[in-house]
Amino acid sequence: MSVTKPQTPRPDPSVSEPDAETATPSDTKGGKPTLKRAIMDNGALSVMFAVVFINLVGFGLLVPLMPFFAQTLKAGPWQVTLMFAAYSLGQFFAEPLWGGLSDKWGRKPVLVITTASNILFYVLLAFAPNVWWAIAIRFLNGIGSGNVSCIQSYVSDMSEPHQRAGRMSLIGAAFSLGFVIGPVIGGFLAHEEAGAAGFRLPLFLAAGLSAVATLGILFYVRESRVRTHAAPQNFRATFAEARRHPIISRLILSTLFYMAALAGLEATFGLWAKARYEWGPREVSLVFLFIGVTAALMQMVFTRPLVRRYGEARILVLGLIVFGMGFFLQGINQVAILVTPLVMLAALGQAVIFASISAIISKSTPPDRQGAMLGLNQSTGAIARIAGPVVAGFLFSQMGANGPLWFCAAMCFTAALLALRVARVERKLNAG
């Protein structure tokens, strides 16, 4: 598998050749895109899709196992929660750091460093002597996994502006598929009755998958940016730049609100399902399987044509409204058989949000600042993943099972209003 380089005659090295959808006549035979051209144009995306998928399978297979693994280390419930929060906290610090460094050093070195570091952290976690060591390792694991902004920047480098939302959606599909398949594998490999040792096989597999992803980057990914000598802009300067920008500032707030809703759903859905319908782990896991499959299909099949027809900003508004409606309708629903269809409806909306926000930020940011700005957006998402479950859990205890649903719906509708303003600002800037 080969990866195309940006054309050197262009002054901006982050811009790639047109893809098969928009190929010029010289790129086609008989008016149709050639297979060779399609492979060349999508080679970089194919490699990155595979890397993200492999990494997310490794990450996903541990997510449902973490509470049980923590209990083998004599962890209390609050320490189990802290283990999850530590991972997101590591990502909060890492995303803008790695994103900025990728603007300076190039994308490939950062991807190699971060992906390879997770090999070590998964192995260390397998032999953690107590829960506090496990929490510290999870924090470092979050730092190593905080490379989403770098991945997004690489895809942006290799894409024309009109291609970015579609290609970002495919990366989102890799996340969804990896997150669906990983837990299934982890559940088969873990042996809770063996204590902490019973979780070493899935941890070793996660380390092995990180090693495969690292080799894939080393041998198949070619650098998309020219190394610079300029110092990367610090977090405070990046934040100030984002706050002044009429589009990016609203998109980052949208990320904060919608990610808080998503994280709140993930943290409390099992409690809600048990309280409302007496569902257990099997029923809840099946619902999450439907969420992942629905999101992946939406991202792989429908997002690109929708964005081409209506634009990223409009699709973002629509996605946030549909996501919020899923929560609202779930809150008033009284029929168990409708729970899964309503969750799938919410997943359809959520699936287009990630790609649309990333694409608009990348188009609104200079090429040498994309990593830092996308990193700031991912860092905001990490804050939301910490705060969302805390707020949702508090509302569950104070307002009852439907409390988190009203909170999540309000967050989505607020984000939709911000996105609507983004669409208006974009139209005004384009008209001017």
KOLVEXTI-417229 format. One line per 8 residues: for each residue x negated, z, y of C-alpha. Coordinates in pm, 1 decimal. Example, Ala and Ser with C-alpha at 12.3 -4.5 7.8 and 13.67 -1.06 7.14 Angstrom:
-1230.0,780.0,-450.0  -1367.0,714.0,-106.0
END
This chain:
0.0,0.0,0.0  -142.2,-93.1,336.2  -73.9,27.5,685.6  -69.7,-196.8,988.6  -278.8,-117.3,1293.3  -155.3,-159.8,1646.5  -274.7,-487.8,1789.4  -600.5,-436.5,1975.5
-533.9,-684.8,2259.7  -258.8,-460.5,2385.9  -359.8,-201.1,2643.5  -138.3,61.3,2481.5  -260.8,132.0,2127.7  56.9,314.5,2039.7  269.3,0.1,2027.7  302.8,-190.1,1703.0
413.0,-539.1,1608.3  783.2,-628.5,1595.3  943.6,-549.1,1265.6  1130.4,-786.1,1042.3  1456.0,-721.1,1223.1  1320.6,-864.7,1548.6  1052.7,-1102.1,1424.0  976.8,-1411.3,1625.2
1012.4,-1758.8,1469.8  641.5,-1763.9,1388.7  692.8,-1457.2,1170.7  965.3,-1614.8,962.7  1027.6,-1898.0,721.8  1347.9,-2090.3,752.4  1479.1,-1851.0,1016.6  1449.5,-1548.9,783.1
1189.7,-1270.7,790.5  926.8,-1317.8,521.4  866.4,-1049.5,259.0  501.6,-1031.3,362.6  598.5,-962.5,723.9  849.6,-693.3,622.3  590.1,-515.5,407.1  322.9,-532.8,677.7
552.9,-404.9,948.9  689.3,-116.7,743.3  371.2,-19.1,559.2  291.7,271.2,791.8  646.4,399.3,769.6  644.2,373.7,387.8  329.8,585.2,360.2  458.1,844.6,604.5
795.4,853.5,428.6  619.1,925.7,98.9  394.9,1192.1,253.2  687.3,1370.5,417.6  896.0,1349.3,100.4  618.7,1493.7,-119.2  550.3,1770.9,131.2  918.8,1862.6,161.4
965.3,1872.2,-215.0  683.9,2128.1,-222.4  838.1,2325.4,61.3  1194.3,2291.7,-65.0  1123.4,2416.2,-416.3  1018.0,2752.5,-267.8  1309.0,2809.5,-27.7  1565.5,2943.4,-278.9
1293.7,3133.7,-465.7  1151.4,3330.2,-172.4  1403.2,3619.3,-181.6  1346.9,3670.6,-554.5  968.8,3632.8,-522.0  968.5,3889.1,-239.7  1163.9,4134.3,-454.4  891.7,4119.4,-719.9
659.1,4250.6,-445.3  897.6,4545.7,-380.3  1024.6,4393.5,-55.4  1333.2,4529.4,114.0  1602.7,4297.6,257.3  1455.9,4311.3,608.8  1113.0,4215.1,472.1  1266.8,3917.5,291.4
1411.5,3803.2,624.1  1074.9,3864.5,789.0  908.6,3636.2,535.0  1133.8,3350.3,644.5  1091.4,3434.2,1013.8  710.9,3443.9,978.6  710.1,3082.9,860.9  915.9,2967.6,1159.5
701.5,3175.6,1394.7  391.2,2998.0,1264.7  556.8,2662.7,1331.1  650.1,2775.2,1681.8  283.8,2821.6,1771.8  156.8,2525.8,1569.4  383.4,2237.9,1671.9  269.6,2202.1,2036.0
-91.5,2279.9,1936.4  -116.0,2014.4,1664.4  89.8,1768.6,1866.7  -145.2,1798.9,2164.8  -455.5,1777.9,1946.4  -320.5,1465.2,1780.1  -296.4,1304.2,2125.2  -668.9,1378.2,2172.4
-822.4,1350.3,1823.5  -579.3,1100.2,1671.7  -291.7,1151.4,1428.4  -479.0,1114.0,1099.3  -729.5,1403.8,1136.9  -450.9,1644.7,1230.0  -234.6,1530.9,938.7  -523.9,1575.0,696.0
-611.8,1923.6,826.4  -256.8,2055.0,825.0  -153.4,1909.4,490.6  -474.0,2017.8,316.6  -446.9,2372.2,454.6  -117.4,2420.2,271.6  -296.0,2372.3,-62.1  -488.7,2692.2,8.7
-190.6,2885.0,143.6  33.5,2809.6,-155.7  -239.2,2925.0,-395.0  -301.8,3240.9,-191.3  70.5,3317.2,-189.8  77.7,3293.1,-570.1  -168.5,3583.6,-586.0  -43.0,3788.7,-289.3
-99.2,4157.0,-380.0  191.4,4292.3,-172.6  470.2,4183.4,57.4  266.9,4223.7,378.5  2.4,3985.0,252.2  281.3,3747.0,153.7  431.6,3763.6,503.7  89.8,3697.6,663.1
30.3,3400.9,431.0  375.1,3261.6,510.6  287.1,3277.6,880.6  -31.4,3075.2,812.3  171.5,2841.4,592.3  401.9,2781.7,889.9  101.1,2694.8,1104.9  -15.8,2446.2,842.9
332.1,2295.8,816.8  374.5,2264.5,1192.8  282.3,1896.2,1190.1  627.3,1739.9,1228.0  551.3,1642.8,1588.3  235.4,1466.3,1469.8  433.4,1274.9,1207.1  692.5,1177.5,1466.2
417.3,1067.9,1704.6  259.2,850.1,1435.0  591.5,679.6,1366.2  640.9,634.7,1740.5  292.0,483.7,1775.6  369.0,228.5,1507.7  711.4,130.7,1644.6  858.1,-60.4,1932.4
1094.6,148.3,2151.5  1405.3,-8.9,2001.1  1280.9,70.3,1646.8  1208.0,438.7,1694.9  1546.9,595.9,1628.1  1592.8,395.2,1307.6  1245.8,479.2,1181.8  1277.0,844.9,1282.1
1599.8,854.5,1081.8  1410.6,739.7,771.9  1163.0,1022.9,819.7  1463.4,1253.8,852.6  1593.2,1111.2,524.5  1262.7,1201.6,359.3  1314.7,1559.1,482.3  1669.2,1565.7,344.5
1579.3,1418.2,4.8  1278.5,1645.1,-35.5  1485.2,1946.8,57.5  1750.5,1850.8,-200.1  1515.3,1777.5,-490.9  1272.6,2063.6,-427.2  1512.4,2354.2,-494.0  1629.4,2195.3,-819.4
1270.9,2171.9,-947.2  1187.8,2521.8,-827.8  1487.8,2670.3,-1004.2  1379.9,2521.7,-1338.1  1015.3,2629.8,-1306.2  1063.0,2989.4,-1193.3  1092.4,3275.4,-1443.7  1214.3,3583.8,-1261.3
1188.3,3804.2,-1569.0  806.9,3762.5,-1564.4  774.0,3926.8,-1222.6  544.5,3777.9,-956.9  359.4,3575.4,-1223.2  685.0,3393.8,-1299.9  673.1,3226.2,-959.1  315.8,3100.5,-982.0
400.6,2771.0,-1151.3  626.9,2648.6,-867.0  368.0,2767.4,-613.7  92.9,2579.7,-797.8  316.2,2271.2,-807.3  370.6,2301.1,-429.7  -7.6,2317.2,-386.0  -50.8,2012.3,-609.5
205.5,1814.4,-412.5  23.8,1902.9,-89.7  -296.8,1774.3,-249.8  -125.5,1445.0,-340.6  5.7,1413.6,16.3  -342.9,1480.9,154.6  -493.7,1207.4,-62.1  -218.1,970.8,48.1
-306.9,1031.4,412.4  -681.7,996.0,349.1  -658.7,666.0,161.2  -348.1,492.7,295.6  -290.3,607.5,653.3  -489.1,436.7,926.3  -529.1,584.6,1269.9  -267.2,478.4,1524.7
-433.3,615.5,1837.4  -769.6,575.3,2008.8  -964.3,901.5,2029.9  -993.8,1031.8,2386.4  -1227.0,1279.4,2557.5  -957.2,1433.3,2773.2  -866.4,1792.9,2697.2  -515.4,1832.4,2556.7
-266.4,1973.7,2806.1  -189.1,2340.2,2744.1  151.5,2468.5,2642.8  241.1,2596.9,2989.3  166.9,2262.2,3154.1  364.0,2077.4,2885.2  658.2,2312.6,2932.6  649.1,2267.3,3311.5
642.6,1889.4,3269.5  938.6,1900.2,3031.4  1138.1,2130.1,3259.2  1101.0,1889.1,3552.4  1203.4,1585.5,3350.0  1578.4,1510.4,3385.1  1607.1,1376.0,3030.7  1358.2,1577.2,2824.9
1468.6,1913.2,2968.4  1825.4,1854.9,2849.5  1713.8,1722.9,2510.9  1502.3,2031.3,2444.6  1796.6,2256.3,2531.5  2011.2,2044.5,2298.1  1756.7,2105.4,2021.9  1769.6,2479.8,2087.6
2149.3,2489.5,2060.0  2205.2,2256.0,1766.1  1916.7,2400.3,1561.9  2050.1,2753.4,1620.6  2380.9,2631.0,1478.4  2214.1,2467.5,1177.8  1999.1,2772.4,1101.2  2299.1,3002.2,1145.2
2492.4,2793.3,892.2  2209.2,2802.8,638.2  2167.6,3179.8,672.2  2533.9,3282.4,647.1  2709.5,3010.0,448.2  2663.0,3190.2,116.6  2802.0,3513.4,264.1  3094.4,3322.1,417.5
3174.0,3137.8,93.1  3175.4,3460.8,-105.1  3389.2,3644.2,150.2  3643.4,3363.8,185.5  3657.3,3209.9,-163.0  3457.5,3438.8,-396.0  3197.2,3164.9,-452.4  2865.2,3245.4,-617.0
2514.0,3090.6,-608.5  2616.3,2794.8,-826.8  2898.0,2680.4,-599.5  2690.6,2734.2,-284.6  2392.1,2541.4,-423.2  2619.2,2248.1,-510.3  2749.1,2240.0,-152.5  2393.5,2224.5,-20.5
2324.7,1941.0,-262.7  2614.0,1746.3,-109.0  2478.5,1824.8,239.7  2136.9,1682.0,155.5  2268.3,1368.6,-14.6  2516.5,1297.7,266.6  2251.7,1343.5,536.2  2000.1,1126.3,352.0
2248.0,840.2,304.8  2349.6,857.4,669.9  1986.2,849.7,782.2  1876.0,572.8,545.3  2174.9,337.9,566.1  2385.4,387.8,878.1  2174.6,534.0,1158.4  1970.2,222.5,1235.6
2265.5,-17.2,1279.6  2459.3,242.6,1478.1  2168.2,299.6,1716.1  2107.5,-73.6,1758.0  2470.2,-122.6,1856.3  2542.4,183.9,2069.8  2202.4,329.1,2169.7  2038.6,663.3,2092.3
2208.3,865.3,2366.4  2564.4,772.3,2267.7  2495.4,830.7,1899.4  2344.2,1169.5,1987.0  2659.9,1272.7,2174.2  2879.6,1155.4,1887.8  2663.7,1329.7,1627.1  2678.8,1663.2,1811.1
3056.4,1640.2,1851.2  3106.9,1560.7,1481.4  2867.4,1842.4,1384.3  3061.4,2087.2,1600.5  3396.7,1965.6,1466.4  3275.1,2038.9,1114.6  3228.0,2406.7,1206.0  3556.0,2426.3,1398.0
3763.8,2269.8,1122.0  3596.3,2490.8,862.6  3700.2,2794.0,1065.2  4069.0,2702.8,1055.7  4063.1,2567.8,699.6  4239.0,2777.9,434.6  4195.7,2548.4,132.4  3890.0,2587.0,-91.4
3893.0,2224.8,-205.4  3839.1,2107.8,154.9  3523.6,2315.2,211.3  3283.2,2056.7,69.4  3437.9,1753.8,249.5  3424.0,1941.7,580.9  3061.5,2037.8,519.8  2983.7,1673.1,445.8
3155.8,1573.3,771.5  2927.3,1812.4,959.3  2628.2,1669.9,770.8  2716.7,1318.4,888.8  2693.1,1432.7,1249.7  2382.6,1644.1,1200.8  2198.0,1358.3,1029.3  2174.6,1142.4,1342.7
2075.1,1420.8,1584.5  1713.7,1464.2,1473.1  1627.1,1094.9,1497.5  1809.7,1037.2,1826.3  1646.1,1327.2,2010.4  1299.6,1235.4,1881.2  1341.1,869.6,1975.2  1461.6,943.6,2329.1
1176.9,1190.6,2390.5  918.5,941.9,2265.0  1058.5,667.6,2490.3  1063.1,902.6,2790.6  702.0,1020.6,2746.1  370.4,837.0,2805.3  190.0,745.0,2479.3  -91.1,995.7,2537.1
159.0,1282.1,2580.5  401.2,1213.3,2298.0  243.4,1451.6,2049.0  249.4,1742.3,2292.5  607.0,1675.5,2407.1  744.2,1624.3,2056.2  553.6,1938.0,1959.7  730.1,2132.4,2234.5
1063.4,2008.1,2101.0  973.2,2116.0,1746.7  854.1,2450.9,1879.8  1193.6,2497.1,2042.2  1351.6,2421.2,1707.1  1137.8,2696.2,1550.1  1268.8,2947.3,1805.7  1622.2,2841.4,1716.0
1551.5,2887.9,1344.1  1449.1,3246.1,1419.3  1729.8,3332.0,1662.9  2016.2,3141.2,1496.4  2031.6,3347.5,1173.7  1998.4,3675.0,1367.6  2291.6,3592.6,1598.5  2501.8,3448.6,1315.2
2438.3,3754.6,1098.0  2534.2,3989.3,1382.2  2857.4,3796.3,1447.5  2938.6,3796.2,1076.2  2919.1,4175.6,1068.9  3108.6,4224.7,1396.7  3370.4,3947.3,1394.9  3417.0,3874.8,1027.4
3332.6,3576.8,809.3  3440.5,3313.1,1063.7  3238.8,3459.4,1351.9  2928.0,3244.4,1281.9  3144.3,2930.5,1259.8  3280.6,2977.7,1613.1  2927.4,3047.0,1738.1  2789.7,2732.5,1570.6
3075.2,2516.2,1701.9  3017.4,2645.1,2056.5  2644.9,2569.1,2031.4  2710.9,2211.6,1916.3  2969.2,2137.2,2184.1  2736.8,2278.1,2452.8  2457.4,2054.6,2323.5  2697.1,1758.0,2330.9
2765.3,1818.7,2702.0  2389.3,1819.4,2768.2  2348.3,1498.2,2567.6  2632.3,1337.9,2763.9  2436.1,1410.3,3080.4  2128.3,1250.8,2919.4  2328.2,933.2,2857.9  2435.2,922.7,3221.9
2080.3,978.7,3351.5  1950.2,703.5,3122.7  2209.0,460.1,3251.9  2122.0,549.1,3611.9  1747.4,506.3,3552.3  1800.3,173.7,3375.7  2024.6,50.5,3654.8  1766.1,150.6,3917.7
END
